[in-house]
Amino acid sequence: MRILLGGIKGGVGKTTLTLLLGRSLARRGRKVLIVDRDLIGWASKVLGVTNDEGLLNSVLEGRTDGYYASTHIGKGKLGVVRFYPVSHTFKTSVDFVLRKPELMEAVSKAYGELLLDEGYDLFIVDNPPNVLPSDPVVKLEVQAFYKWTKADVAHLYVSDPTQFGIEAVVRYAEYVQSDPELIPPVHRGLVVNMVRPLPDEEAMAQRKALEACERIMADLCGTIPFDDSLFDYGDRSEEYPEEVNNLAAQVAEWDDS
């Protein structure tokens, strides 16, 4: 299964949640690959990727390493592939590859070798903010991925706890659902992240989350409290808030269904 994390803006903890989910699922014995489509590439840096050019530019430059890293966690495995470079010219590279079948084949081949050789069974895709299925940065990676493997899709939307942020994510989810290039998801979820751990605010966030989930017909709905210790990405999942591990358990159920 491919879990696509999305949101309308940066700074809502989407990449943090990607990393926490990946680590928690790996500890449950899953072989998880984070596909880092975010142009900042923070998930890749955290997990040890040293190549800022990503898979795309590495292939164009004839390189075959540096854009992938992995580690074993408990009985599972957590890997990351950085797909795009840190460069203001990345869109030019994307458009160029999409117009050149031989280059698209080379990118697909490099991606396919990683997907097939490493044996991953669950994929978490960290996206830039406000990205749509018809955007070239999505289409290129999706074409390369499905050339080699099959996987159902689930969408997991992430918002901050403000009313404005939640409403914006609901509208964004509606735009995604109406995109002509959409691969229909078999599951849909929404998480309100970084909720201040105060009883009144937690209750309000839970109510807002439930209302938003009804509007986008989500079958997973949750809130996660703000905890600055979560920005320490060490192997500390036993200390993560219960809500994080519960979210991982629900995602695992998605994958098993």
C-alpha positions in Angstrom: 0.0 0.0 0.0 1.1 3.6 -0.7 0.1 6.1 2.0 0.2 9.6 0.6 0.7 12.3 3.2 -0.6 15.7 2.1 -1.5 19.1 3.3 -2.1 22.6 2.2 0.9 24.3 3.8 4.2 23.6 5.4 4.9 23.7 9.1 2.1 21.3 10.2 4.4 18.4 11.1 3.8 16.3 8.0 7.4 15.2 7.6 7.7 14.6 11.3 4.6 12.4 11.1 6.0 10.6 8.1 9.1 9.7 10.0 7.2 8.7 13.2 4.8 6.5 11.2 7.6 4.9 9.3 9.6 4.1 12.5 6.5 2.8 14.4 5.4 0.6 11.5 8.9 -0.8 11.1 9.0 -1.7 14.8 5.8 -3.7 14.0 7.8 -5.8 11.5 6.9 -3.9 8.4 9.3 -3.1 5.6 8.6 0.5 5.0 10.0 2.8 2.3 9.5 6.6 2.7 9.3 8.1 -0.8 10.5 11.6 -0.3 8.9 13.8 -2.9 9.2 16.9 -0.7 11.6 19.3 -2.2 13.2 20.2 1.1 14.0 16.6 1.6 14.2 16.7 5.4 13.0 13.1 5.9 15.9 12.0 3.6 18.5 14.0 5.5 17.3 12.6 8.9 17.6 9.0 7.7 21.0 9.4 6.2 20.7 10.4 2.6 23.8 12.4 1.6 23.0 13.2 -2.0 21.1 16.5 -2.5 20.5 15.7 -6.2 18.0 13.0 -5.5 17.3 10.0 -7.7 16.1 12.2 -10.6 19.3 14.3 -11.1 21.5 11.5 -10.1 20.3 9.4 -13.0 20.6 12.4 -15.3 24.2 12.8 -14.1 25.1 9.1 -14.4 25.3 8.5 -10.6 23.7 5.4 -9.0 24.1 6.0 -5.3 23.6 8.5 -2.5 19.8 9.0 -2.9 18.8 6.0 -0.8 19.4 4.9 2.8 17.9 2.2 5.1 18.1 0.8 8.6 16.7 -2.2 10.4 14.4 -1.4 13.3 13.3 -4.3 15.5 12.0 -7.0 13.1 11.3 -4.5 10.4 13.1 -2.2 8.1 12.9 1.6 7.3 14.3 3.0 4.1 14.0 6.4 2.3 14.5 7.4 -1.3 15.0 11.0 -2.1 13.3 11.5 -5.4 13.9 15.1 -6.3 16.9 17.5 -5.9 17.2 20.6 -3.7 17.3 23.0 -6.7 15.3 25.8 -8.1 15.7 24.1 -11.5 14.0 20.8 -10.5 10.8 21.6 -12.4 12.9 22.0 -15.6 14.4 18.6 -15.0 11.0 17.0 -14.4 9.5 18.5 -17.6 12.6 17.4 -19.5 12.4 13.8 -18.4 8.7 13.6 -19.0 9.3 14.7 -22.6 12.1 12.2 -23.2 11.1 8.5 -23.2 14.6 7.3 -22.9 15.3 9.4 -19.8 12.0 8.4 -18.3 13.0 4.8 -18.9 16.4 5.4 -17.1 14.7 7.0 -14.1 12.1 4.1 -13.9 14.9 1.5 -14.2 16.8 3.0 -11.2 13.7 3.3 -9.2 12.6 -0.2 -10.1 15.9 -1.8 -9.1 15.5 -0.2 -5.6 11.8 -1.3 -5.3 12.4 -4.8 -6.4 15.7 -5.5 -4.7 14.9 -4.2 -1.3 11.5 -6.0 -0.8 9.4 -3.2 0.7 5.8 -3.9 1.4 4.6 -0.5 2.6 5.3 2.9 1.1 4.8 6.3 2.8 5.0 9.2 0.4 6.0 12.6 1.9 4.7 15.4 -0.5 5.3 19.1 -0.9 2.4 21.2 0.3 -0.6 21.8 -1.9 0.4 19.2 -4.6 -2.2 17.6 -6.9 -2.1 14.3 -8.7 -1.8 16.0 -12.1 1.3 18.0 -11.1 4.4 16.8 -13.0 6.3 16.1 -9.8 3.6 13.6 -8.9 3.1 12.1 -12.3 6.8 11.3 -12.9 7.2 9.4 -9.7 3.9 7.6 -10.0 4.7 6.5 -13.6 8.0 5.2 -12.5 6.6 3.4 -9.4 3.7 1.6 -11.1 5.9 0.4 -13.9 7.4 -2.1 -11.4 4.9 -2.8 -8.7 1.2 -2.6 -7.7 -0.1 -1.0 -4.6 -3.4 0.3 -3.4 -3.5 4.0 -2.4 -4.5 5.7 0.8 -4.6 9.4 1.5 -3.7 10.8 4.9 -4.2 14.6 5.2 -2.4 16.6 7.9 -3.6 19.9 9.4 -2.7 22.1 12.3 -5.4 22.6 14.9 -6.6 26.1 13.8 -10.0 26.3 12.2 -8.5 28.0 9.2 -6.0 25.2 8.8 -8.6 22.4 9.1 -11.0 24.2 6.6 -8.1 24.6 4.1 -7.2 21.0 4.3 -10.8 19.9 3.7 -10.9 22.1 0.6 -7.6 20.7 -0.5 -8.9 17.2 -0.1 -11.9 18.0 -2.2 -9.6 19.4 -5.0 -7.5 16.3 -4.8 -10.6 14.1 -5.2 -11.7 16.0 -8.3 -8.3 15.9 -10.0 -8.6 13.9 -13.3 -5.2 12.2 -12.7 -6.3 10.8 -9.3 -5.8 7.2 -8.5 -8.8 6.5 -6.3 -7.8 5.8 -2.7 -9.2 2.8 -0.9 -8.8 4.6 2.4 -8.8 8.2 3.5 -7.7 9.8 6.8 -7.2 13.1 8.5 -4.9 14.0 11.4 -5.0 17.2 13.3 -1.4 17.6 14.5 0.4 19.7 17.1 -2.6 20.1 19.4 -1.7 21.8 22.7 -2.0 19.2 25.4 -4.7 21.0 27.4 -8.1 19.3 28.0 -10.3 22.0 26.5 -8.1 22.3 23.4 -7.8 18.6 22.9 -11.6 18.2 23.1 -12.1 21.0 20.6 -9.5 19.6 18.2 -11.2 16.2 18.4 -14.6 17.7 17.6 -13.2 19.7 14.7 -11.3 16.6 13.4 -14.5 14.5 13.4 -16.5 17.2 11.6 -13.8 17.5 8.9 -13.5 13.7 8.6 -17.2 13.4 7.9 -17.0 16.0 5.1 -14.2 14.2 3.3 -15.6 10.7 4.1 -12.4 9.7 6.0 -12.3 6.3 7.7 -9.4 7.3 9.9 -9.6 10.4 12.1 -7.2 11.5 14.8 -5.4 14.2 16.8 -1.8 14.2 18.0 -0.7 16.5 20.8 2.2 18.8 20.4 5.4 17.4 21.9 8.7 18.9 21.1 10.5 15.7 22.0 9.1 14.2 18.7 11.5 16.3 16.8 14.2 14.0 18.1 14.2 11.3 15.5 16.1 8.7 17.4 14.8 5.2 18.0 12.5 6.3 20.8 9.1 5.0 19.6 8.4 3.4 22.9 8.2 7.0 24.3 6.0 8.4 21.5 2.5 9.6 22.5 -0.1 6.9 22.4 -1.8 8.7 19.6 1.2 8.2 17.3 1.3 4.4 17.9 -2.5 4.2 17.6 -2.2 5.9 14.2 0.4 3.4 13.1 -1.8 0.6 14.2 -4.7 2.0 12.1 -2.4 2.4 9.1 -1.3 -1.2 9.5 -5.0 -2.3 9.5 -5.4 -0.4 6.2 -2.5 -2.4 4.8 -3.9 -5.7 6.0 -7.4 -5.1 4.7 
